[in-house]
């Protein structure tokens, strides 16, 4: 038996009131990891998110990344689609630490893709992410899209 839409709406309103909202993970009164409006995401209870929810979050995160990079990188519009994808991938992984790649960004602004790809590989990040850095560096250098 399914609930009527108006019943679901009333329930959601009440749950929001009683659960409260948290944009960050917190421990509930029982010590279980929770987020949003009381959503359990604790592996001890075999609770997480499903793939559909993860896809929704990913799409939102990508939109946020695009907005930030358009605002922060003054030469964004001059970049090819593949090179934008590289920067978005890096930003998704690094957050604002992407902007500490000053030599890479300077090279990109000059359209020196050899130097930009070298700077990507000459970093702590490259050591940490391994093949991801190699793939992204090749995408940057050759203006290609790589999915393995």
Protein Blocks (a to p, Z undefined) as FASTA:
>chain_A
ZZdfklmmmmmmmmmmmnopafbdcddfkopacehjhpacbfklopacdfklmmmmmmmm
mmmmmmmmmmmmmklmmpcfklmmmmmmmmmmnmmmlmmmmmlmmmmmnopaklmmmmmm
mcfklmmnommmmmmmmmmmnopaddZZ
